[in-house]
Amino acid sequence: MTIKSRLYLDLALFGALLLAYNPAWTGLAVHEWLCVAAIVPLLFHVIINWDQTLQILRRFAAIVRAMPKVNLVVDAGLFVAAVTVSLSGLMVSQAVAGAFGISITPTILWIHVHSISADATIALLLVHFVLHWRWIVNAARRLGRPSAAAQRAADPLTPVRLATRRLATVPVTSNHPAPRR
């Protein structure tokens, strides 16, 4: 997956989760369906960053630096908060459960768990954003620049340069026989 598509995915997820944070902003049905729709992209985000997560885990175990430890703790907390808000959201669901023919009467406990975990998710998401701000800025800068391949394709001298490189690597051989002595 390219950096550009990862950035678009991450920004779309961030926007969707921020929009879904308060059901009053979108209405209960949109809030619930938006959260359900975010599950697959969130899982995809975790999967495509799995190697990085494992690297951080290894660094954490080896106690290398402070920043990866903070990142791991924030990411672990974000994962727990996101799972909690998702599961508690299902327990207080009205529109999504109703679409499946299930009638749920939300209890005050699940409503509080959902509210607290939603607050924790947004707070940890903002910290996650701050910890990765350099990557986000660098990826956003790359959006405005054409790729190296596009730059080469736009350069009218590219074929000449490629041909001269090939000529420079071809060994010089003579078709004439060596003189007799």
N, C-alpha and C positions, 0 to 999 in steps of 0.2 A: 504494500500500500504506500502510495507516495506521501510525502510530507504535506503536500497541498490537500489531498483528500483526507488525511488524518486531521489536519487543522479544521477543515470544513465540518467533519464529523464531530470533533470536540466542541467547536463553537455552536453547532446546532444543538448538541446535547445540553450544553450550558444554558443556551437560550430557552430550550424547552423546559428544563428543570426549573429555571428561574420563573418562567411564565406559569408553570404548574404549581409553584410554591403556595400561592394563595388562591383557593377556589373562588373567592369573591371576584378576582380579576377576570376569570374565564367562564365561570359558572361551574356547577358541580359535575355535570356530564362531561364537558370538555376537559376539566381537571383530571377526572378519572381516566378517560380514554387517552389523553396525552401521556399520562404516567404509564399506562399499559403499553402504548406505542414506543415509549422510551426504553423498555426492558431489553429488546433485542440489540439496539445500538449500544446500550450500556454494556451488555455482555460482550459485544464485538470489541468495544474499547478495551475491556479487561483482557480479552484474548490477544489482540494485536500488541498490547503492551506487556504481555506475560513474561517475555525474556527480560525486559527491563526490570520487572518486578522481582524476578528471580535473582538478577544481579544485585538489586538492592538488598534482598534477603541475605545473600552471601556476604555483602559488605557489612550488613548489620551484625551477622554472626561473627565476623572477623573484627568488628569494632574499628572500622577504618576511619570514617569521618563523621562529623555530627550531622551534616545536612541530609545524607541518605537515611539516617536513622529517623530524623524528623519527618522526612518524606514518607518513609514506611509507616510510621505511627499514624500520620495524617491519612494516608491511603487506607490503612487497616480500619481506622475509625470511620472513614467515609464509606467503606464497604459495609461495615456493620450498620451504620446509620441508614444507608440506602436500602439494605435488605429489610431492616426494621420498618422503615417508612413504607416500603412496598407491601410487606405482609400485613402491617396494621391497616394500610390503605384498603387492602382486600377485605379486612374484617369490618370496616366501616362503610364499605362500598354500597352505593345505592344504584347508580346507573349501570355500572359494569355487571354487578351481580344480577340486577334486574334483566339485563340482556340475556343472561343465561337461565332465567326463570327462577333465580334464587332470591328469597326475601330475607334481608338481614336487618336486624334491629341493633344498631350500634350501641355498645355500652360505653359509659363514661370513661372506663379504663382504656379501652381501645382508642377512643377519641383523644385522650391525653397522650397516650403512647405515640399516636400518629402525629400529633402536633409537636411534641418534643423532638421526635426523631426527624421531622421535617425541618425544624429549626437547626438541629445539629447537622443535617445533611447540607443545608445551604451554607452554614458557617464553615464547615469543613471543605465544601466545594470552593468557597472563596479562598481559603488558605491553600488548597491544592492549586488553584489558579495562580496565586502569588508565588508559590514555590516553583512553578513551571513558566513564569513570565518570560524568561529569556528565550526558551524554546518557542513560545507563542510569538514573540516579537520577531525572532529570526525567521520563523515559518511565514509570518505575514509579510516580511520584507521580500522573501523569495516569490511571493505571489505576483509582485509587480515586475519582476525581472523575467525575461525569457530564459528558457533552459539553455544549457550549453549546446545541445543539438540544434535548437532553433536559431541560436546565434551563428553557428557554423553554416546552417542552411541559408541564412540571410546574407552571408558574406560572399560577394561575387568571386573573390580570389580563393575560396576554399578548394575548388577542383585543381587549381594550379598548385597550391601548397601540397595537396595530397599527392599529385603526380610527381612533384620534385622530391618529396620524401621517398616515394617508391624508387625513383631513379637513384637516389643517394644510397639506397640499400642494395641495389642490384650489383653483383660483383662484375668487375670489368674483365672481360675475356677477349682475346684476340682471335679472329678467324684466320689470320695469316700464320703460316707455319714458321717455326723458328728458323733463322738463317743457318745454312750449313757452314761448317768450318772445315 
